[in-house]
């Protein structure tokens, strides 16, 4: 797997392109921090990743207030992808 044992934090990953990136990175072995403002959407993506044997946690906060939520859970982050939709 291309991203095995690496951590990826993908902001705006509760839908659209960010969601697709999060799912693909998990398929490649990354431990994924799913981020978005709407908790229900974040939960859906985390469940989808986990149901396909991936590793993911969700952080339903703005990245400006994400301290202690995502990166700290896994220890570090090798890949950060920012993707945001208006109104989310």
Chimera marker file (.cmm) of the C-alpha trace (Angstrom):
<marker_set name="trace">
<marker id="1" x="0.000" y="0.000" z="0.000" r="1" g="1" b="0" radius="0.5"/>
<marker id="2" x="1.311" y="3.369" z="-1.025" r="1" g="1" b="0" radius="0.5"/>
<marker id="3" x="0.423" y="5.274" z="2.184" r="1" g="1" b="0" radius="0.5"/>
<marker id="4" x="0.672" y="2.514" z="4.785" r="1" g="1" b="0" radius="0.5"/>
<marker id="5" x="1.198" y="3.846" z="8.339" r="1" g="1" b="0" radius="0.5"/>
<marker id="6" x="1.095" y="7.479" z="7.221" r="1" g="1" b="0" radius="0.5"/>
<marker id="7" x="-1.380" y="10.021" z="8.562" r="1" g="1" b="0" radius="0.5"/>
<marker id="8" x="-3.432" y="12.240" z="6.279" r="1" g="1" b="0" radius="0.5"/>
<marker id="9" x="-5.509" y="15.175" z="7.509" r="1" g="1" b="0" radius="0.5"/>
<marker id="10" x="-7.994" y="16.202" z="4.831" r="1" g="1" b="0" radius="0.5"/>
<marker id="11" x="-10.016" y="19.288" z="5.632" r="1" g="1" b="0" radius="0.5"/>
<marker id="12" x="-13.397" y="19.586" z="3.990" r="1" g="1" b="0" radius="0.5"/>
<marker id="13" x="-13.484" y="15.812" z="3.584" r="1" g="1" b="0" radius="0.5"/>
<marker id="14" x="-17.089" y="15.313" z="4.614" r="1" g="1" b="0" radius="0.5"/>
<marker id="15" x="-18.287" y="15.534" z="0.990" r="1" g="1" b="0" radius="0.5"/>
<marker id="16" x="-17.318" y="15.971" z="-2.629" r="1" g="1" b="0" radius="0.5"/>
<marker id="17" x="-13.716" y="15.866" z="-3.751" r="1" g="1" b="0" radius="0.5"/>
<marker id="18" x="-12.396" y="15.949" z="-0.169" r="1" g="1" b="0" radius="0.5"/>
<marker id="19" x="-14.481" y="12.872" z="0.680" r="1" g="1" b="0" radius="0.5"/>
<marker id="20" x="-13.190" y="11.022" z="-2.388" r="1" g="1" b="0" radius="0.5"/>
<marker id="21" x="-9.604" y="11.905" z="-1.454" r="1" g="1" b="0" radius="0.5"/>
<marker id="22" x="-10.110" y="10.718" z="2.142" r="1" g="1" b="0" radius="0.5"/>
<marker id="23" x="-11.573" y="7.401" z="1.006" r="1" g="1" b="0" radius="0.5"/>
<marker id="24" x="-8.835" y="6.842" z="-1.574" r="1" g="1" b="0" radius="0.5"/>
<marker id="25" x="-6.049" y="7.668" z="0.883" r="1" g="1" b="0" radius="0.5"/>
<marker id="26" x="-7.555" y="5.195" z="3.366" r="1" g="1" b="0" radius="0.5"/>
<marker id="27" x="-7.668" y="2.541" z="0.631" r="1" g="1" b="0" radius="0.5"/>
<marker id="28" x="-3.951" y="3.137" z="0.156" r="1" g="1" b="0" radius="0.5"/>
<marker id="29" x="-3.326" y="2.506" z="3.863" r="1" g="1" b="0" radius="0.5"/>
<marker id="30" x="-3.292" y="6.019" z="5.348" r="1" g="1" b="0" radius="0.5"/>
<marker id="31" x="-4.728" y="6.718" z="8.776" r="1" g="1" b="0" radius="0.5"/>
<marker id="32" x="-7.187" y="9.455" z="7.884" r="1" g="1" b="0" radius="0.5"/>
<marker id="33" x="-8.429" y="12.424" z="9.899" r="1" g="1" b="0" radius="0.5"/>
<marker id="34" x="-11.762" y="13.348" z="8.320" r="1" g="1" b="0" radius="0.5"/>
<marker id="35" x="-12.562" y="17.009" z="8.905" r="1" g="1" b="0" radius="0.5"/>
<marker id="36" x="-15.664" y="19.068" z="8.252" r="1" g="1" b="0" radius="0.5"/>
<marker id="37" x="-18.026" y="21.388" z="10.033" r="1" g="1" b="0" radius="0.5"/>
<marker id="38" x="-21.116" y="19.150" z="9.968" r="1" g="1" b="0" radius="0.5"/>
<marker id="39" x="-20.661" y="16.276" z="12.399" r="1" g="1" b="0" radius="0.5"/>
<marker id="40" x="-23.195" y="13.986" z="10.702" r="1" g="1" b="0" radius="0.5"/>
<marker id="41" x="-21.323" y="14.159" z="7.383" r="1" g="1" b="0" radius="0.5"/>
<marker id="42" x="-17.972" y="13.600" z="9.076" r="1" g="1" b="0" radius="0.5"/>
<marker id="43" x="-19.389" y="10.508" z="10.823" r="1" g="1" b="0" radius="0.5"/>
<marker id="44" x="-20.662" y="9.107" z="7.520" r="1" g="1" b="0" radius="0.5"/>
<marker id="45" x="-17.230" y="9.290" z="5.900" r="1" g="1" b="0" radius="0.5"/>
<marker id="46" x="-15.494" y="7.790" z="8.944" r="1" g="1" b="0" radius="0.5"/>
<marker id="47" x="-17.992" y="4.903" z="8.964" r="1" g="1" b="0" radius="0.5"/>
<marker id="48" x="-17.496" y="4.309" z="5.239" r="1" g="1" b="0" radius="0.5"/>
<marker id="49" x="-13.714" y="4.179" z="5.644" r="1" g="1" b="0" radius="0.5"/>
<marker id="50" x="-13.931" y="1.876" z="8.660" r="1" g="1" b="0" radius="0.5"/>
<marker id="51" x="-16.459" y="-0.426" z="6.967" r="1" g="1" b="0" radius="0.5"/>
<marker id="52" x="-13.848" y="-1.011" z="4.270" r="1" g="1" b="0" radius="0.5"/>
<marker id="53" x="-11.153" y="-1.918" z="6.849" r="1" g="1" b="0" radius="0.5"/>
<marker id="54" x="-9.585" y="1.551" z="6.874" r="1" g="1" b="0" radius="0.5"/>
<marker id="55" x="-8.488" y="3.624" z="9.847" r="1" g="1" b="0" radius="0.5"/>
<marker id="56" x="-10.136" y="6.992" z="10.386" r="1" g="1" b="0" radius="0.5"/>
<marker id="57" x="-11.266" y="9.439" z="13.011" r="1" g="1" b="0" radius="0.5"/>
<marker id="58" x="-13.517" y="12.434" z="12.555" r="1" g="1" b="0" radius="0.5"/>
<marker id="59" x="-13.053" y="15.990" z="13.724" r="1" g="1" b="0" radius="0.5"/>
<marker id="60" x="-16.090" y="18.204" z="13.203" r="1" g="1" b="0" radius="0.5"/>
<marker id="61" x="-14.431" y="21.551" z="13.846" r="1" g="1" b="0" radius="0.5"/>
<marker id="62" x="-12.784" y="24.332" z="11.981" r="1" g="1" b="0" radius="0.5"/>
<marker id="63" x="-9.119" y="23.548" z="11.397" r="1" g="1" b="0" radius="0.5"/>
<marker id="64" x="-8.255" y="26.681" z="13.318" r="1" g="1" b="0" radius="0.5"/>
<marker id="65" x="-9.632" y="24.978" z="16.460" r="1" g="1" b="0" radius="0.5"/>
<marker id="66" x="-8.586" y="21.405" z="15.696" r="1" g="1" b="0" radius="0.5"/>
<marker id="67" x="-5.772" y="21.242" z="18.291" r="1" g="1" b="0" radius="0.5"/>
<marker id="68" x="-5.871" y="17.958" z="20.143" r="1" g="1" b="0" radius="0.5"/>
<marker id="69" x="-8.439" y="16.479" z="17.813" r="1" g="1" b="0" radius="0.5"/>
<marker id="70" x="-6.791" y="14.952" z="14.812" r="1" g="1" b="0" radius="0.5"/>
<marker id="71" x="-3.050" y="15.077" z="14.469" r="1" g="1" b="0" radius="0.5"/>
<marker id="72" x="-2.500" y="14.450" z="18.177" r="1" g="1" b="0" radius="0.5"/>
<marker id="73" x="-4.558" y="11.245" z="17.936" r="1" g="1" b="0" radius="0.5"/>
<marker id="74" x="-2.112" y="9.638" z="15.484" r="1" g="1" b="0" radius="0.5"/>
<marker id="75" x="1.044" y="11.525" z="16.489" r="1" g="1" b="0" radius="0.5"/>
<marker id="76" x="1.936" y="13.292" z="13.240" r="1" g="1" b="0" radius="0.5"/>
<marker id="77" x="0.654" y="14.025" z="9.756" r="1" g="1" b="0" radius="0.5"/>
<marker id="78" x="2.492" y="13.411" z="6.521" r="1" g="1" b="0" radius="0.5"/>
<marker id="79" x="-0.214" y="14.649" z="4.164" r="1" g="1" b="0" radius="0.5"/>
<marker id="80" x="-2.498" y="17.616" z="4.570" r="1" g="1" b="0" radius="0.5"/>
<marker id="81" x="-5.130" y="18.409" z="1.950" r="1" g="1" b="0" radius="0.5"/>
<marker id="82" x="-7.347" y="21.461" z="2.321" r="1" g="1" b="0" radius="0.5"/>
<marker id="83" x="-10.630" y="21.415" z="0.482" r="1" g="1" b="0" radius="0.5"/>
<marker id="84" x="-13.602" y="23.519" z="1.506" r="1" g="1" b="0" radius="0.5"/>
<marker id="85" x="-17.085" y="24.059" z="0.236" r="1" g="1" b="0" radius="0.5"/>
<marker id="86" x="-18.945" y="27.336" z="0.757" r="1" g="1" b="0" radius="0.5"/>
<marker id="87" x="-21.351" y="27.075" z="3.636" r="1" g="1" b="0" radius="0.5"/>
<marker id="88" x="-19.762" y="24.030" z="5.202" r="1" g="1" b="0" radius="0.5"/>
<link id1="1" id2="2" r="1" g="1" b="0" radius="0.2"/>
<link id1="2" id2="3" r="1" g="1" b="0" radius="0.2"/>
<link id1="3" id2="4" r="1" g="1" b="0" radius="0.2"/>
<link id1="4" id2="5" r="1" g="1" b="0" radius="0.2"/>
<link id1="5" id2="6" r="1" g="1" b="0" radius="0.2"/>
<link id1="6" id2="7" r="1" g="1" b="0" radius="0.2"/>
<link id1="7" id2="8" r="1" g="1" b="0" radius="0.2"/>
<link id1="8" id2="9" r="1" g="1" b="0" radius="0.2"/>
<link id1="9" id2="10" r="1" g="1" b="0" radius="0.2"/>
<link id1="10" id2="11" r="1" g="1" b="0" radius="0.2"/>
<link id1="11" id2="12" r="1" g="1" b="0" radius="0.2"/>
<link id1="12" id2="13" r="1" g="1" b="0" radius="0.2"/>
<link id1="13" id2="14" r="1" g="1" b="0" radius="0.2"/>
<link id1="14" id2="15" r="1" g="1" b="0" radius="0.2"/>
<link id1="15" id2="16" r="1" g="1" b="0" radius="0.2"/>
<link id1="16" id2="17" r="1" g="1" b="0" radius="0.2"/>
<link id1="17" id2="18" r="1" g="1" b="0" radius="0.2"/>
<link id1="18" id2="19" r="1" g="1" b="0" radius="0.2"/>
<link id1="19" id2="20" r="1" g="1" b="0" radius="0.2"/>
<link id1="20" id2="21" r="1" g="1" b="0" radius="0.2"/>
<link id1="21" id2="22" r="1" g="1" b="0" radius="0.2"/>
<link id1="22" id2="23" r="1" g="1" b="0" radius="0.2"/>
<link id1="23" id2="24" r="1" g="1" b="0" radius="0.2"/>
<link id1="24" id2="25" r="1" g="1" b="0" radius="0.2"/>
<link id1="25" id2="26" r="1" g="1" b="0" radius="0.2"/>
<link id1="26" id2="27" r="1" g="1" b="0" radius="0.2"/>
<link id1="27" id2="28" r="1" g="1" b="0" radius="0.2"/>
<link id1="28" id2="29" r="1" g="1" b="0" radius="0.2"/>
<link id1="29" id2="30" r="1" g="1" b="0" radius="0.2"/>
<link id1="30" id2="31" r="1" g="1" b="0" radius="0.2"/>
<link id1="31" id2="32" r="1" g="1" b="0" radius="0.2"/>
<link id1="32" id2="33" r="1" g="1" b="0" radius="0.2"/>
<link id1="33" id2="34" r="1" g="1" b="0" radius="0.2"/>
<link id1="34" id2="35" r="1" g="1" b="0" radius="0.2"/>
<link id1="35" id2="36" r="1" g="1" b="0" radius="0.2"/>
<link id1="36" id2="37" r="1" g="1" b="0" radius="0.2"/>
<link id1="37" id2="38" r="1" g="1" b="0" radius="0.2"/>
<link id1="38" id2="39" r="1" g="1" b="0" radius="0.2"/>
<link id1="39" id2="40" r="1" g="1" b="0" radius="0.2"/>
<link id1="40" id2="41" r="1" g="1" b="0" radius="0.2"/>
<link id1="41" id2="42" r="1" g="1" b="0" radius="0.2"/>
<link id1="42" id2="43" r="1" g="1" b="0" radius="0.2"/>
<link id1="43" id2="44" r="1" g="1" b="0" radius="0.2"/>
<link id1="44" id2="45" r="1" g="1" b="0" radius="0.2"/>
<link id1="45" id2="46" r="1" g="1" b="0" radius="0.2"/>
<link id1="46" id2="47" r="1" g="1" b="0" radius="0.2"/>
<link id1="47" id2="48" r="1" g="1" b="0" radius="0.2"/>
<link id1="48" id2="49" r="1" g="1" b="0" radius="0.2"/>
<link id1="49" id2="50" r="1" g="1" b="0" radius="0.2"/>
<link id1="50" id2="51" r="1" g="1" b="0" radius="0.2"/>
<link id1="51" id2="52" r="1" g="1" b="0" radius="0.2"/>
<link id1="52" id2="53" r="1" g="1" b="0" radius="0.2"/>
<link id1="53" id2="54" r="1" g="1" b="0" radius="0.2"/>
<link id1="54" id2="55" r="1" g="1" b="0" radius="0.2"/>
<link id1="55" id2="56" r="1" g="1" b="0" radius="0.2"/>
<link id1="56" id2="57" r="1" g="1" b="0" radius="0.2"/>
<link id1="57" id2="58" r="1" g="1" b="0" radius="0.2"/>
<link id1="58" id2="59" r="1" g="1" b="0" radius="0.2"/>
<link id1="59" id2="60" r="1" g="1" b="0" radius="0.2"/>
<link id1="60" id2="61" r="1" g="1" b="0" radius="0.2"/>
<link id1="61" id2="62" r="1" g="1" b="0" radius="0.2"/>
<link id1="62" id2="63" r="1" g="1" b="0" radius="0.2"/>
<link id1="63" id2="64" r="1" g="1" b="0" radius="0.2"/>
<link id1="64" id2="65" r="1" g="1" b="0" radius="0.2"/>
<link id1="65" id2="66" r="1" g="1" b="0" radius="0.2"/>
<link id1="66" id2="67" r="1" g="1" b="0" radius="0.2"/>
<link id1="67" id2="68" r="1" g="1" b="0" radius="0.2"/>
<link id1="68" id2="69" r="1" g="1" b="0" radius="0.2"/>
<link id1="69" id2="70" r="1" g="1" b="0" radius="0.2"/>
<link id1="70" id2="71" r="1" g="1" b="0" radius="0.2"/>
<link id1="71" id2="72" r="1" g="1" b="0" radius="0.2"/>
<link id1="72" id2="73" r="1" g="1" b="0" radius="0.2"/>
<link id1="73" id2="74" r="1" g="1" b="0" radius="0.2"/>
<link id1="74" id2="75" r="1" g="1" b="0" radius="0.2"/>
<link id1="75" id2="76" r="1" g="1" b="0" radius="0.2"/>
<link id1="76" id2="77" r="1" g="1" b="0" radius="0.2"/>
<link id1="77" id2="78" r="1" g="1" b="0" radius="0.2"/>
<link id1="78" id2="79" r="1" g="1" b="0" radius="0.2"/>
<link id1="79" id2="80" r="1" g="1" b="0" radius="0.2"/>
<link id1="80" id2="81" r="1" g="1" b="0" radius="0.2"/>
<link id1="81" id2="82" r="1" g="1" b="0" radius="0.2"/>
<link id1="82" id2="83" r="1" g="1" b="0" radius="0.2"/>
<link id1="83" id2="84" r="1" g="1" b="0" radius="0.2"/>
<link id1="84" id2="85" r="1" g="1" b="0" radius="0.2"/>
<link id1="85" id2="86" r="1" g="1" b="0" radius="0.2"/>
<link id1="86" id2="87" r="1" g="1" b="0" radius="0.2"/>
<link id1="87" id2="88" r="1" g="1" b="0" radius="0.2"/>
</marker_set>
